[in-house]
Amino acid sequence: MRLCGLLIGISLIGLCASVAEGVIGANWGTMAIHPLPPKIVVQLLQDNGISKVKLFDADEDTMRALAGSNLEVMVAIPNNMLATMNDYDAAKNWVDKNVSKYNFDGGVNVKYVAVGNEPFLAAYNGSFVNTTFPALQNIQNALNDAGLGDTVKATVPLNADVYNSPPTKAVPSAGTFRSDISELMTEMVHFFNKSNAPFTVNIYPFLSLYANKDFPFDYAFFEGTATPIVDNGIKYTNVFDANFDTLVSSLTAAGVPDLPIIIGEVGWPTDGDINANAQNAERFYNGLLPRLARKQGTPLRPNVDIDVYLFGLIDEDAKSIDPGNFERHWGIFRYDGQPKFPMDLSGMVPASKSLVPAKNVNYLPEKWCVLNPDAKDGDPKKLADNVNYACTFSDCTALGYGSSCNGLVADANASYAFNMYFQAQGQKEASCFFQGLGMVTDRNQSTDQCSFLIQIDSSASFRDSLRPFSLVFLFIAAVSVLLFF
């Protein structure tokens, strides 16, 4: 997901899917300072009835954790590997290592291979334009040659900026693919059609608000608006429907009107911007999920089943914040797998269930690093330099304008920064020094709005997640010994 694929024409987003309880998907990103162990995340997915998961790589530990789970998986090839995949032998080796290897009874249920991630994003200035389609062809052909092509399909998750409607006719029915990649997109969608693969698109109403201060706020949600877009007699009351039908029109113009569409990413962040908060996220999902449950559809594609992957599952505090501070706060769960707000993934109204938190999560000890009030030496630059250092190597995005910790006074602001670095460093004593400005305390500094977190003890959580499997291995070993003697 990036900032750029939003306000093209009437922009952004519209989909409608027919999903029932237990078929919602989620994006599992792993760019965290102290990530939850894969086994805990798999259990979290299962406990919440999330049956599909979209990855951003094919990490071996993640794949091993998914083995036997029966979760439907989309594995991914990062953009920096697309040029390598232009060689068929390299593509074949990748498929052998990351798909065929797990294709056994009790293995990983790989359904899709994501070839790149938003490679045609306008902000990339064409960096991957020449390598994506050949990589896609090679991966699908390698899947076919491995005997997996009937059940595993190669797709390309694309940002919504690959299509638009012209400014002179900014309505969904005028949608076409972006002029600079129109020919390439036409080739690609026909390849998808031939291989029975879907078109995958990432779409974000939140980014319309973020990019344009004049964007009508209510249009990003689902309750309707006083000024809908009217297109050939059809009233579009939310950007969700309008964007999706712009894509449908673009596919129609390219000659594949019935090509299946997957929503690869859709969601709302909860921090890092004035519009990124739990209240707005809850409002967004309370509009999205019931629509999916009742199979409402969009005007151009009513009552069509679509795979939907929420973005994202868990916050990622090590992601790049170039697009905005909100990038680290897309999860429906916090960094530690705890729910952020009430949410019924089944879309039932009224809600019949809540999110289930992650289990067996181990935390570091209950202690925090804060600014020592007795150590301030009156040098504001020294304090500023140390705060800047702490935030450079940890996550201080909650301190930004409009964010959850933006209201802290100056000293508390420094304490927040010191603590985030201290926790990121695993609470090592030296990480709370800050040229004598820091001190460790056992007093929680959190306020009603701002949480001074304690990080996950990833190593302990990882050991605990392996414990059941260790017992199994010990049992097998014991039986083997008895049989030997």
DAKA-V153921 format. One line per field, one symbol per residue. ss: DSSP state (H for helix, E for strand, - for the rest). phi: phi as a letter, one per 40 degrees, with the letter a starting at -180 (. if undefined). psi: psi as a letter, one per 40 degrees, with the letter a starting at -180 (. if undefined). A space follows every 50 residues. Layout:
ss: ???
phi: ???
psi: ???
//
This chain:
ss: ------------------------EEE----------HHHHHHHHHH--- -EEE-----HHHHHHH-----EEEEEE-HHH--HHH-HHHHHHHHHHH-H HH------EEEEEEEEE----HHH-------HHHHHHHHHHHHHH----- --EEEEEEEHHHEE--HHH--HHH-EE-HHHHHHHHHHHHHHHHH---EE EE--HHHHHHH-----HHHH--------EEE--EEE--HHHHHHHHHHHH HHH-------EEEEEE------E--E-HHHHHHHHHHHHHHHH----E-- E------EEE---E----------HHHH----E-----E----------- ------------E----EEEE--------HHHHHHHHHHHHH----HHH- ---------HHHHHHHHHHHHHHH----HHHH-----EEEE--------- -----E-HHHHHHHHHHHHHHHHHHHHHHHHHHH-
phi: .bcccbccgcfciaaabbbbdgbcbacbcbcbcbcccdccccccdccbgc cbbbbbabdcccccccdgcgccbbcbbcdcbccccccccccccccdcbbd dbcacgcbccbbbccgafccddccfgdbccbccdcdccccccccccgbcc bbbcbbcbccccbabcdcacbdcccacddcbdcccccccccdcccfbccb bbbacdcccccbccccdcccbbchacbccbbfgccbcacdcccccccdcc ccccgbcbdcbbccaaiacbagacccacccccccccccccccccfcgbdc acfbcbcbbcbbcbdbcbccbdciccdcbcccbcdbgcccacabccgcbc dbabccccbgcbbcdcabbbccccbcbgccccccccccccccbabbcccc dgccbccccdcccccccdcccdcccggcdccbcffgcbacbbccccbccb cccbcccdccccccccdcccccccccccccccccc
psi: hiddfcfhbeahihihihiiheeiiihgiegidgiiiddddddddddefh eihhieafhddddddehedehhhhiihideedddeehddddddddddecd degiheahghdihhgihfdehdeefededeeddddddddddddddeeedd ehihihhiieeeiiiideggideehiihdeedddddddddddddefiihh ihhhdddddddheehhddeeaeeiiegihhhfehhheidddddddddddd dddeegdehihhhdhhahieieidegiddddddddedddddddefdiide gifhhhhhhihadiiheeiieddidedefeieiideehidihhheeeihi heiiihiiifhhiiigiihihhdeeheegdddddddddddddfahfdeei heidedeiidddddddddddddddeffhddefdffeeiihiehheiiddh hgihihgddddddddedddddddddddddddddd.
//
